[in-house]
Amino acid sequence: EMFDRVWAWTKSHLQIRSEDKLFSWLWENGKVTDVNPATDADQDIAYALYLAHAKWGEEEYLMDAKDIASDIWNIEMKEIAGDRYVSAGNWASKGDGVVVNPSYLSPYIYRVFAEIDPERDWMSIVDSSYALLEKCSGKSGLARDWCKLNDDGSVIPGFLLGGKKKDFGVYSYDALRVPYRVALDYKISFDGRAKAYLDRQKILSKDWKLKGKIFAKYAVDSGKNIGTNESLASYGAQIASLSLSDKDAACGIFKKKSSPDLLKESDFYNLMWLWLGMEFLGDPISCD
């Protein structure tokens, strides 16, 4: 019942684009203020509908998921130098090259789309997503918040989203979601590329062990932290990632960052990502 209520609201308030089944990404002050879609939200909604079908068996959920997946393929992807890549949205694949947000890349979702939408080669999107992660990550193994490819498939050096210097060469509030999505793909598929990618991000676990914290911002090439701010969303993603390679560190983060006082002062976004990471620790949580 709760799922149906949420889905009904989402359809009536956000799925209002006349030309496709995608969702307006920005809702403020009781209304949509930007009708453009964001690829990560569209993917997550379709995936939720797939899971709802798997749980309750209603075919309508599956049909809705397939319709969304079809429009993601047609509108939010672009072929570059013979490979098809996931873009950041309908705006990101227009003109030369393609703009990418690495934290949108969700290979586990494309595996599901391959099942429900076999007319399209979704498994090639799994491959191009891992290739994108490599292209859009720095020497430290950390992904950039934003990345753009040329028409020949190479990364545009110094790309600045909106002309902001902070957007290039920085792992921060966007890219911090990458470890969760990659870890979830490994948990579901055991794809060796996922584990290899996460294993390269040594700087994050190193900072936790030596400094007792993981910072919200890093330079992707040097691996040095930028400022001293922390993020619960980042900790949630790291709980997911480290649960695959260092359960003690993952449990240490959970114990230190889930105190009632800390949680009480946090917003929904950060709490959600912490909650998603906690799922990797088992139910009931196995950190005792």
N, C-alpha and C positions, 0 to 999 in steps of 0.2 A: 504493500500500500504506500509506504513512504517513497519507494523508488518511483512508482507511478506518479505521485504528486510532484516530485522533483522533475521528472521527465516532462510532464504536462506543462509545468511552468516554463521549462527551458524551450520547449517547442513554441509555445505561444508568445514568449517574450524575446527570445534570442534567434530562433530559426525563422527569421522574417525576410531573408533575402529572396527576392522573387525569381532570380535566375539560377539558384542552386539550393542544395540542402545543408549548406554550411552555416556557421553560427556567428553572429555579431560578437565581437570580442570584448567590447567595453560597455558596461552598464553603470551608470552613475546617476544619483539623485532620482531614482525611480524611472529611468528611461535609458534606451540605447543612445550612446553619444558617438559611437563609431561602428558603422555597419560592416566594416571589413572583417574577414575571419582571421583567426590565428591558428596555424596548423596544429600546434600541440593540443589546444582545446578540442578541435574537431576530431583528432585522433583519439583522445581520451574518452570523449563522449561515445564514439563508435565502439570503442573497446568495452566501455561499461555496458552498452546495449548487448554486445556479444556475450558478456558474462551473465547478464540478466537472462538471456535466452538459455544459456547453459544451466542456470540455476532453476528457472521456472518453466522453461519449455515453450514460451509463447512465441510463435513464429513472427509476429509483428515486430518484436525487438530485433530479430535477425534481419528482416527486410529493411528496417530503418538503418541498421548498421551498414548494410551493403550499399544503400543509397549514398550515405555519407562517404564511405570509402571510395566509391566511384568518383564523387566530386573532388575529393582530396587528390586523387590521381590526375584528374583532368585540369584542376585549377591551381593546386598548391605544389606542383612538381614541375620540373623543367629538365629537358634533355640537354646535356652539355657534353660535347666531344664523345658522343656515342653512349653515354651513361645517363640514367635518369636519377635526379637528386630531389630530396625533400627540401622545399624552400620554407622560408619563415612565414609565408602567407601569400594571398593572391597578388599583393603589391610587389612581392620580392622576386617574382619570376618574370617581370615585365622588363623590356629593354635588354641591354647587354648583360651577360653573366647571370648569376643567381645569388641572392642574399640568403645566408643560412644562419640559423640559431642552433648550435650544436645540442643545446639542452632539449630541443624538440625531437631529436632522433630517438625512435623507439622501436628497435628491431623486433621485440616481442609482439608488438601490435601488427607489424607487417606480416609476421608469420600467421597471425589470425586472419588478416585480410586475404592472404593467399588461400586460406581454407574457404572463406565465405564468398570470395570474388575471384574464382579461378580463371576468369577470362583475361585477367591482367597478370603480368609477371611481377608479383609482389616480392618474391624471393630475391629478385635482382635489387630491390630497394633495401633489403637487409644488407646485401653486399656493398651497395653504394653508400649506405649509412656508415658502415665501419670504415670505408675508404674516406668518407668525409671527416670522421672523427680524427683520423690520422692527419689529414690535410690541415684541419683547423685547430690542431693542438700544438703547443710550443715544445721546446726542448725539455721542459720539466715533465711533460706528459699531461699537463693540464690544458683543457680546452679554452679557447677564447669565448667570450660572451657572444660575439658576433663575428661573422666571417663572410667573405664574398669570393666566388670563383669567377675567373675569366671564362670566355667562351671556349678556350682550349683546355679547361679543367684545372688550371693552376690557380693558386690562391693569390688574390690581389694584395700586395704588400701595403701595409699601412691603411687598410680600409677603415674609414671612420663612419659609423652609422650616425646620420644627422650631423656630421662634422664635429663630433665630440671626441677629443683625443683619448678620453678614458675608455672608449669602446674598443680600441684595438690593443691587442697584446695583454688583456687583463682577464683573469678568471675571477668572476665575482658573482653578483646576485642572479645572473642568468645561468652561467655555466656551472654553478654549484649543484645544479640538478642533474648534471650528466652522470655522475657516479651511480645515482639511484637507478636511472633508466638502463644503464649498461649492466648493473648488478642484477636487475630483474630479468633481463634477457638471459644472463648466464644461469640464473636459478631455474628458468623455464626450459632453456634449450641446451645448456652446457656447451655453448659455442666457445671454443678456445680463444677466439678473437676478443671476446668480452673480458675474459680473465687476464689475457695478456695486456689489454689496454689499462685495466684497473691496476695491475701490478706495477705499471710505470709511474704511478702517482705516489711515489715514495715520500715526497715532501710533506704530504698531509699527515700520514701516520707518524712520520718522524717528528713533526711539530707537536703532535699530541703526546708522544712519549717523552719528549725532551722539555716541552713548555707547558704541557697540560691544557693546550688549546689548539684549535684550528681556526685560522683567520678567515674572514669573509672575502678578502681580496688578495690575489697574488699576481705577480708578473709571470706570464706563461713561459717565458724563456729562462729567466734566472731562477724562478721558483721562490723568489723572495716575497715575503708578505708586504702588502701596501696598507699601512695603518694598522691599528690594533683591534678594530671592530670584529665581533663574532656574529654568527648567524645560526639560529636554531634550525633553519631550513638546511643549511650546510651540514650540521651535525646529523640530521636525519638521513641525508644522503650518504654520509660517511658510515653511519651505523649499518646501512645496507651493504655498502662496499666492503667494509672491514669484517663483516660477519662471514664473508667468504674466505678470508685469509688470516684474520687475527681476531678471533672471537673475544679474547680477553680485552683487547682495545675497544671493540664495539660495545662490550658490556660496560667498560669503564666510562665511555661517553654517555651511555644511557643512564647510568647511575648518577653521574655528575650533572647532567643537563636536563633531568626530568624531575627536579625537586618541585614541590608544590609552589613555593614562592616564585621560582623562575617561570614556571608555566603560567601562573596567574598574571604575570606582567607581559605575556606574549600575545601576539595577534593570531588570527585564524590561519593565515598563510604559513607562518612558521610552525605552528602547532600541527598543521596538516602534514607537512613534510617530516616532522619528527615522528608522527604517528605512523606514516608510511614506512619509515626506516625501521621502526620497532617491530614491524611484522616479520622482519628477517630474523629476529631473535627467538622466534617460536612462541607458541601459545599453549600454556602460560609461559611468560618470558623466562628463559632459562639462563639467568645470569647469577644465580645464587651458588 
